[in-house]
Amino acid sequence: EDLIGRTVVLADALRQKINGIDGLFCFGRERMDGDACFALDVTKLTVNVSGLGLSGPQAEHFLRGECKIQCELADLCNVLFIISFADGPREADLLLMALRKLAEKKRPDNLKRDLVPLAPLPILRFTPREALYASREKVDFLASAGRASAEVLTFYPPGIPVLCPGEIITREIIEYILAMQAVG
């Protein structure tokens, strides 16, 4: 109980300090509205870096290369850090200093970076079971619009499928996938 309590206090304090850095945002319990979001592992710090004009992978690359700080994961707009029982004020200060150094990279020209809009929800043509047992044909991805997917296509993070077996591949989904690949 003491270890968990100390870790939660450390993570909450770090979250507040991160939110004091211009261009960064780390959400907390205020986002838990009981409807769509009802619980939060407060030991996980999701830091949105889009206010710096950087993508998550760009921030991750900088933090690892320049600051020797390893993120748990990075997605289009965020980097994630996990505060554990082994972390204390020293580790929190190191992370905070690295994030301040990252924030110094903010440039007005970076802020023009376009974010990739979310892909539209696909339409189900076949159930996943039907798709699994159906005959398959390899098709060039760029020419696959209108076809049903035979595979799961997922970007990780966050690990939520863009396409599942049996869903229709659309031009918008193809464009989304290409845009996500382009930003790393």
Accessible surface in RSA format (square Angstrom, percent):
REM  Atomic radii and reference values for relative SASA: ProtOr
REM  Chains: A
REM  Algorithm: Lee & Richards
REM  Probe-radius: 1.40
REM  Slices: 20
REM RES _ NUM      All-atoms   Total-Side   Main-Chain    Non-polar    All polar
REM                ABS   REL    ABS   REL    ABS   REL    ABS   REL    ABS   REL
RES GLU A   1   186.82 107.3 142.05 107.5  44.78 106.6  58.04 112.3 128.79 105.2
RES ASP A   2   128.81  90.2 117.21 116.7  11.60  27.4  41.31  97.2  87.50  87.3
RES LEU A   3    94.87  52.8  94.11  67.3   0.76   1.9  94.34  66.3   0.53   1.4
RES ILE A   4    98.20  55.9  98.20  73.2   0.00   0.0  98.20  70.7   0.00   0.0
RES GLY A   5    32.65  40.3   0.00   N/A  32.65  40.3  32.19  88.3   0.46   1.0
RES ARG A   6   105.77  44.4  96.12  49.0   9.65  23.0  71.71  98.0  34.06  20.6
RES THR A   7     1.89   1.3   1.89   1.9   0.00   0.0   1.89   2.5   0.00   0.0
RES VAL A   8    34.77  22.9  34.77  31.5   0.00   0.0  34.77  30.2   0.00   0.0
RES VAL A   9   104.77  68.9 101.96  92.3   2.81   6.8 103.76  90.2   1.00   2.7
RES LEU A  10    23.41  13.0  20.17  14.4   3.24   8.1  23.12  16.2   0.29   0.8
RES ALA A  11     0.00   0.0   0.00   0.0   0.00   0.0   0.00   0.0   0.00   0.0
RES ASP A  12    39.07  27.4  37.51  37.3   1.56   3.7  21.91  51.6  17.16  17.1
RES ALA A  13    38.87  35.7  34.17  52.7   4.69  10.7  37.92  53.4   0.95   2.5
RES LEU A  14     3.86   2.1   2.09   1.5   1.77   4.4   3.38   2.4   0.48   1.3
RES ARG A  15    16.25   6.8  16.25   8.3   0.00   0.0  14.83  20.3   1.42   0.9
RES GLN A  16   138.81  77.6 126.28  92.3  12.53  29.8  38.99  83.0  99.82  75.7
RES LYS A  17   106.33  51.9  97.23  59.7   9.11  21.7  59.76  53.8  46.58  49.6
RES ILE A  18     0.00   0.0   0.00   0.0   0.00   0.0   0.00   0.0   0.00   0.0
RES ASN A  19    64.12  44.2  38.60  37.3  25.51  61.4  20.28  48.8  43.84  42.4
RES GLY A  20    67.69  83.5   0.00   N/A  67.69  83.5  34.95  95.9  32.74  73.3
RES ILE A  21    16.54   9.4  10.83   8.1   5.71  13.8  14.98  10.8   1.57   4.2
RES ASP A  22   111.58  78.2  96.11  95.7  15.47  36.6  45.66 107.5  65.92  65.7
RES GLY A  23    19.33  23.8   0.00   N/A  19.33  23.8  10.78  29.6   8.56  19.2
RES LEU A  24    11.85   6.6   0.00   0.0  11.85  29.8   0.82   0.6  11.02  29.7
RES PHE A  25    78.72  39.4  78.25  48.5   0.47   1.2  78.25  47.4   0.47   1.4
RES CYS A  26     0.25   0.2   0.00   0.0   0.25   0.6   0.00   0.0   0.25   0.3
RES PHE A  27    55.20  27.6  53.84  33.3   1.36   3.5  53.84  32.6   1.36   3.9
RES GLY A  28     3.19   3.9   0.00   N/A   3.19   3.9   2.99   8.2   0.20   0.4
RES ARG A  29   131.17  55.1 120.29  61.3  10.88  25.9  61.26  83.7  69.91  42.4
RES GLU A  30   121.12  69.5  79.56  60.2  41.56  98.9  73.75 142.6  47.37  38.7
RES ARG A  31   127.60  53.6 118.15  60.2   9.45  22.5  34.16  46.7  93.44  56.6
RES MET A  32    45.09  23.4  21.97  14.5  23.12  55.1  21.97  18.7  23.12  30.6
RES ASP A  33    99.92  70.0  64.82  64.5  35.10  83.0  42.37  99.7  57.55  57.4
RES GLY A  34    59.24  73.1   0.00   N/A  59.24  73.1  27.71  76.1  31.53  70.6
RES ASP A  35   125.66  88.0 101.47 101.0  24.18  57.2  25.33  59.6 100.33 100.1
RES ALA A  36    88.78  81.6  52.95  81.7  35.83  81.5  62.89  88.6  25.89  68.6
RES CYS A  37    56.17  42.5  51.33  57.3   4.84  11.4   7.21  18.3  48.96  52.8
RES PHE A  38   162.46  81.3 136.35  84.5  26.11  67.9 137.10  83.1  25.36  72.6
RES ALA A  39    72.91  67.0  47.10  72.7  25.81  58.7  52.52  74.0  20.40  54.0
RES LEU A  40    48.39  27.0  18.23  13.0  30.16  75.8  23.52  16.5  24.87  66.9
RES ASP A  41    73.97  51.8  57.97  57.7  16.00  37.8  35.28  83.0  38.69  38.6
RES VAL A  42    12.53   8.2  11.70  10.6   0.83   2.0  11.70  10.2   0.83   2.3
RES THR A  43    26.47  18.8  26.47  26.8   0.00   0.0  17.76  23.9   8.71  13.2
RES LYS A  44    86.53  42.2  83.75  51.4   2.77   6.6  29.12  26.2  57.41  61.2
RES LEU A  45     0.00   0.0   0.00   0.0   0.00   0.0   0.00   0.0   0.00   0.0
RES THR A  46    31.90  22.7  30.08  30.5   1.81   4.3  17.23  23.1  14.67  22.2
RES VAL A  47     0.00   0.0   0.00   0.0   0.00   0.0   0.00   0.0   0.00   0.0
RES ASN A  48    42.47  29.3  41.92  40.5   0.55   1.3   8.28  19.9  34.18  33.0
RES VAL A  49     0.00   0.0   0.00   0.0   0.00   0.0   0.00   0.0   0.00   0.0
RES SER A  50    34.18  28.9  22.80  30.4  11.38  26.2   5.25  11.2  28.93  40.5
RES GLY A  51    33.55  41.4   0.00   N/A  33.55  41.4  28.69  78.7   4.86  10.9
RES LEU A  52     0.00   0.0   0.00   0.0   0.00   0.0   0.00   0.0   0.00   0.0
RES GLY A  53     5.26   6.5   0.00   N/A   5.26   6.5   2.18   6.0   3.07   6.9
RES LEU A  54     8.59   4.8   8.59   6.1   0.00   0.0   8.59   6.0   0.00   0.0
RES SER A  55     3.18   2.7   3.18   4.2   0.00   0.0   2.48   5.3   0.69   1.0
RES GLY A  56     0.00   0.0   0.00   N/A   0.00   0.0   0.00   0.0   0.00   0.0
RES PRO A  57    38.10  27.8  33.18  30.2   4.92  17.9  33.63  27.8   4.46  27.7
RES GLN A  58    90.57  50.6  82.00  59.9   8.57  20.4  32.55  69.3  58.02  44.0
RES ALA A  59     0.00   0.0   0.00   0.0   0.00   0.0   0.00   0.0   0.00   0.0
RES GLU A  60    32.85  18.9  32.85  24.9   0.00   0.0   0.48   0.9  32.37  26.4
RES HIS A  61   128.74  70.4 127.46  88.6   1.28   3.3  84.75  87.3  44.00  51.2
RES PHE A  62    23.98  12.0  21.35  13.2   2.62   6.8  23.96  14.5   0.01   0.0
RES LEU A  63     0.00   0.0   0.00   0.0   0.00   0.0   0.00   0.0   0.00   0.0
RES ARG A  64   105.92  44.5 103.52  52.8   2.39   5.7  45.54  62.2  60.37  36.6
RES GLY A  65    41.16  50.8   0.00   N/A  41.16  50.8  29.34  80.5  11.82  26.5
RES GLU A  66   106.93  61.4  84.78  64.1  22.15  52.7  12.32  23.8  94.61  77.2
RES CYS A  67    27.41  20.7   5.50   6.1  21.91  51.5  11.17  28.3  16.24  17.5
RES LYS A  68   166.02  81.0 137.15  84.1  28.88  68.8 109.92  98.9  56.10  59.8
RES ILE A  69    30.10  17.1  28.13  21.0   1.97   4.7  30.10  21.7   0.00   0.0
RES GLN A  70   110.31  61.7  86.18  63.0  24.13  57.5  58.01 123.5  52.30  39.7
RES CYS A  71     3.96   3.0   0.00   0.0   3.96   9.3   0.12   0.3   3.84   4.1
RES GLU A  72   105.84  60.8  76.84  58.1  29.00  69.1  10.64  20.6  95.20  77.7
RES LEU A  73    40.89  22.8  36.17  25.9   4.72  11.9  40.89  28.7   0.00   0.0
RES ALA A  74    11.14  10.2   1.38   2.1   9.76  22.2   1.38   1.9   9.76  25.9
RES ASP A  75    36.47  25.5  31.05  30.9   5.41  12.8  11.79  27.7  24.68  24.6
RES LEU A  76    27.25  15.2  22.13  15.8   5.12  12.9  24.49  17.2   2.76   7.4
RES CYS A  77    21.43  16.2  20.93  23.3   0.51   1.2   4.65  11.8  16.78  18.1
RES ASN A  78    29.52  20.4  29.52  28.5   0.00   0.0   2.63   6.3  26.89  26.0
RES VAL A  79     0.06   0.0   0.00   0.0   0.06   0.1   0.06   0.0   0.00   0.0
RES LEU A  80    21.83  12.2  21.83  15.6   0.00   0.0  21.83  15.3   0.00   0.0
RES PHE A  81     9.85   4.9   8.30   5.1   1.56   4.0   9.85   6.0   0.00   0.0
RES ILE A  82    72.35  41.2  50.86  37.9  21.49  51.8  50.86  36.6  21.49  58.3
RES ILE A  83    11.19   6.4   8.78   6.5   2.42   5.8   8.78   6.3   2.42   6.6
RES SER A  84    47.99  40.6  42.87  57.2   5.12  11.8  39.14  83.3   8.86  12.4
RES PHE A  85   100.87  50.5  93.91  58.2   6.97  18.1  93.96  57.0   6.91  19.8
RES ALA A  86    92.03  84.6  57.45  88.7  34.59  78.7  70.38  99.1  21.65  57.4
RES ASP A  87    28.91  20.3  28.23  28.1   0.69   1.6   3.35   7.9  25.56  25.5
RES GLY A  88    10.71  13.2   0.00   N/A  10.71  13.2  10.20  28.0   0.51   1.2
RES PRO A  89   100.93  73.6  99.33  90.5   1.60   5.8 100.93  83.3   0.00   0.0
RES ARG A  90   161.96  68.0 153.52  78.3   8.44  20.1  72.70  99.4  89.26  54.1
RES GLU A  91    62.58  35.9  56.71  42.9   5.87  14.0  28.99  56.1  33.59  27.4
RES ALA A  92     9.50   8.7   7.06  10.9   2.43   5.5   9.18  12.9   0.31   0.8
RES ASP A  93    72.55  50.8  71.72  71.4   0.83   2.0  19.67  46.3  52.88  52.7
RES LEU A  94    68.57  38.2  65.65  47.0   2.92   7.3  65.65  46.1   2.92   7.8
RES LEU A  95    11.56   6.4  11.55   8.3   0.00   0.0  11.55   8.1   0.00   0.0
RES LEU A  96     7.65   4.3   7.65   5.5   0.00   0.0   7.65   5.4   0.00   0.0
RES MET A  97   109.52  56.7 103.73  68.6   5.80  13.8  64.94  55.2  44.58  59.1
RES ALA A  98     5.67   5.2   2.09   3.2   3.58   8.1   5.12   7.2   0.55   1.5
RES LEU A  99     0.00   0.0   0.00   0.0   0.00   0.0   0.00   0.0   0.00   0.0
RES ARG A 100   115.73  48.6 113.04  57.6   2.69   6.4  43.58  59.6  72.15  43.7
RES LYS A 101    92.37  45.1  89.84  55.1   2.53   6.0  55.37  49.8  37.00  39.4
RES LEU A 102     0.03   0.0   0.03   0.0   0.00   0.0   0.03   0.0   0.00   0.0
RES ALA A 103    16.86  15.5   9.63  14.9   7.23  16.5   9.94  14.0   6.92  18.3
RES GLU A 104   141.72  81.4 108.19  81.9  33.52  79.8  49.81  96.3  91.91  75.0
RES LYS A 105    56.77  27.7  53.37  32.7   3.40   8.1  21.97  19.8  34.80  37.1
RES LYS A 106    71.36  34.8  53.43  32.8  17.93  42.7  31.12  28.0  40.24  42.9
RES ARG A 107   115.17  48.4 114.99  58.6   0.18   0.4  38.25  52.3  76.91  46.6
RES PRO A 108   110.19  80.3 106.31  96.9   3.88  14.1 106.75  88.1   3.45  21.4
RES ASP A 109    91.67  64.2  77.26  76.9  14.41  34.1  37.77  88.9  53.90  53.8
RES ASN A 110    31.49  21.7  26.52  25.6   4.97  12.0   5.95  14.3  25.54  24.7
RES LEU A 111    85.84  47.8  59.23  42.4  26.62  66.9  60.55  42.5  25.29  68.1
RES LYS A 112   164.43  80.2 142.09  87.2  22.34  53.2  99.99  90.0  64.44  68.6
RES ARG A 113    61.80  25.9  37.15  18.9  24.65  58.7  45.21  61.8  16.59  10.1
RES ASP A 114   122.41  85.7 108.13 107.6  14.28  33.8  34.61  81.4  87.80  87.6
RES LEU A 115    90.00  50.1  71.35  51.0  18.65  46.9  71.53  50.2  18.47  49.7
RES VAL A 116    19.76  13.0   8.19   7.4  11.57  27.9   9.98   8.7   9.78  26.5
RES PRO A 117   107.61  78.4  94.67  86.3  12.93  47.0 106.60  88.0   1.00   6.2
RES LEU A 118   159.91  89.1 138.26  98.9  21.65  54.4 138.26  97.1  21.65  58.3
RES ALA A 119    24.85  22.8   8.15  12.6  16.70  38.0   8.70  12.2  16.15  42.8
RES PRO A 120    63.44  46.2  49.94  45.5  13.50  49.1  61.72  51.0   1.72  10.7
RES LEU A 121   166.37  92.7 146.01 104.5  20.36  51.2 146.17 102.7  20.20  54.4
RES PRO A 122    31.15  22.7  13.32  12.1  17.83  64.8  14.41  11.9  16.74 104.1
RES ILE A 123   117.93  67.1 114.43  85.2   3.50   8.4 117.88  84.9   0.05   0.1
RES LEU A 124    98.38  54.8  72.66  52.0  25.73  64.7  72.66  51.0  25.73  69.2
RES ARG A 125   113.85  47.8  84.13  42.9  29.72  70.8  32.01  43.7  81.84  49.6
RES PHE A 126    82.53  41.3  80.62  49.9   1.91   5.0  82.53  50.0   0.00   0.0
RES THR A 127    61.06  43.4  60.21  61.0   0.85   2.0  57.36  77.0   3.71   5.6
RES PRO A 128    75.02  54.7  72.91  66.5   2.11   7.7  73.30  60.5   1.72  10.7
RES ARG A 129   169.18  71.0 163.62  83.4   5.55  13.2  61.04  83.4 108.14  65.5
RES GLU A 130    94.19  54.1  84.61  64.0   9.58  22.8  39.96  77.3  54.24  44.3
RES ALA A 131     5.98   5.5   2.81   4.3   3.18   7.2   4.29   6.0   1.70   4.5
RES LEU A 132   104.48  58.2  92.98  66.5  11.50  28.9  93.08  65.4  11.39  30.7
RES TYR A 133   156.38  73.0 123.61  70.3  32.76  85.3  90.74  68.2  65.64  80.9
RES ALA A 134    47.99  44.1  31.05  47.9  16.94  38.5  41.07  57.8   6.92  18.3
RES SER A 135   116.97  98.8  81.21 108.4  35.76  82.4  55.42 118.0  61.55  86.2
RES ARG A 136   120.41  50.6  81.21  41.4  39.20  93.3  55.26  75.5  65.15  39.5
RES GLU A 137   122.85  70.5  93.50  70.7  29.36  69.9  39.69  76.8  83.17  67.9
RES LYS A 138   210.17 102.5 178.21 109.3  31.96  76.1 126.74 114.1  83.43  88.9
RES VAL A 139    50.84  33.5  20.87  18.9  29.97  72.2  26.91  23.4  23.93  64.9
RES ASP A 140    98.51  69.0  79.72  79.3  18.79  44.4  40.01  94.2  58.50  58.3
RES PHE A 141    63.82  31.9  56.86  35.2   6.96  18.1  59.06  35.8   4.77  13.6
RES LEU A 142    96.48  53.7  89.97  64.4   6.50  16.4  90.55  63.6   5.93  15.9
RES ALA A 143    70.85  65.1  45.22  69.8  25.63  58.3  54.85  77.2  16.00  42.4
RES SER A 144     5.79   4.9   5.79   7.7   0.00   0.0   5.79  12.3   0.00   0.0
RES ALA A 145    44.44  40.9  24.60  38.0  19.84  45.1  24.87  35.0  19.57  51.8
RES GLY A 146    39.90  49.2   0.00   N/A  39.90  49.2  30.49  83.7   9.42  21.1
RES ARG A 147    96.38  40.5  95.74  48.8   0.63   1.5  33.84  46.2  62.54  37.9
RES ALA A 148    30.72  28.2   9.13  14.1  21.59  49.1   9.13  12.9  21.59  57.2
RES SER A 149    10.09   8.5   6.16   8.2   3.93   9.1   2.67   5.7   7.42  10.4
RES ALA A 150    32.40  29.8  23.83  36.8   8.57  19.5  24.80  34.9   7.60  20.1
RES GLU A 151   110.11  63.2 108.46  82.1   1.65   3.9  50.23  97.2  59.88  48.9
RES VAL A 152    84.34  55.5  59.25  53.6  25.09  60.5  59.25  51.5  25.09  68.0
RES LEU A 153    53.11  29.6  50.64  36.2   2.47   6.2  53.11  37.3   0.00   0.0
RES THR A 154    55.20  39.3  25.52  25.9  29.69  70.8  22.55  30.3  32.66  49.4
RES PHE A 155    43.22  21.6  41.32  25.6   1.90   4.9  43.15  26.2   0.07   0.2
RES TYR A 156   163.16  76.2 130.03  74.0  33.13  86.2  97.42  73.2  65.74  81.0
RES PRO A 157    21.06  15.4  16.06  14.6   5.01  18.2  16.06  13.3   5.01  31.1
RES PRO A 158    80.97  59.0  57.14  52.1  23.83  86.6  60.39  49.9  20.58 127.9
RES GLY A 159    31.18  38.5   0.00   N/A  31.18  38.5   8.65  23.7  22.53  50.5
RES ILE A 160   123.87  70.5 116.98  87.1   6.89  16.6 118.04  85.0   5.83  15.8
RES PRO A 161    61.12  44.5  43.19  39.4  17.93  65.2  43.19  35.7  17.93 111.4
RES VAL A 162    17.11  11.3   8.57   7.8   8.54  20.6  14.47  12.6   2.64   7.2
RES LEU A 163     3.12   1.7   2.85   2.0   0.27   0.7   3.12   2.2   0.00   0.0
RES CYS A 164    38.28  29.0  38.28  42.7   0.00   0.0   8.18  20.7  30.10  32.5
RES PRO A 165    24.44  17.8  24.38  22.2   0.06   0.2  24.38  20.1   0.06   0.3
RES GLY A 166     0.00   0.0   0.00   N/A   0.00   0.0   0.00   0.0   0.00   0.0
RES GLU A 167    30.94  17.8  30.94  23.4   0.00   0.0   0.06   0.1  30.88  25.2
RES ILE A 168    32.49  18.5  32.49  24.2   0.00   0.0  32.49  23.4   0.00   0.0
RES ILE A 169    15.46   8.8  15.36  11.4   0.10   0.2  15.36  11.1   0.10   0.3
RES THR A 170    37.09  26.4  34.08  34.5   3.01   7.2  37.09  49.8   0.00   0.0
RES ARG A 171   106.04  44.5 103.34  52.7   2.70   6.4  52.68  72.0  53.36  32.3
RES GLU A 172    97.32  55.9  93.20  70.5   4.12   9.8  39.68  76.8  57.63  47.1
RES ILE A 173     0.58   0.3   0.58   0.4   0.00   0.0   0.58   0.4   0.00   0.0
RES ILE A 174     0.00   0.0   0.00   0.0   0.00   0.0   0.00   0.0   0.00   0.0
RES GLU A 175    94.66  54.3  89.21  67.5   5.45  13.0  35.82  69.3  58.83  48.0
RES TYR A 176    30.36  14.2  24.86  14.1   5.50  14.3  11.24   8.4  19.11  23.6
RES ILE A 177     5.63   3.2   5.63   4.2   0.00   0.0   5.63   4.1   0.00   0.0
RES LEU A 178    72.22  40.2  67.29  48.1   4.94  12.4  67.84  47.6   4.39  11.8
RES ALA A 179    35.63  32.8  27.46  42.4   8.17  18.6  34.95  49.2   0.68   1.8
RES MET A 180    22.90  11.9  20.32  13.4   2.59   6.2  19.41  16.5   3.50   4.6
RES GLN A 181   114.50  64.0  92.85  67.9  21.66  51.6  32.87  70.0  81.64  61.9
RES ALA A 182    89.57  82.4  46.26  71.4  43.30  98.5  58.69  82.7  30.88  81.8
RES VAL A 183    45.81  30.1  29.92  27.1  15.89  38.3  38.11  33.1   7.70  20.9
RES GLY A 184    79.17  97.6   0.00   N/A  79.17  97.6  46.83 128.5  32.33  72.4
END  Absolute sums over single chains surface
CHAIN  1 A    11364.8       9188.9       2176.0       6793.9       4570.9
END  Absolute sums over all chains
TOTAL         11364.8       9188.9       2176.0       6793.9       4570.9
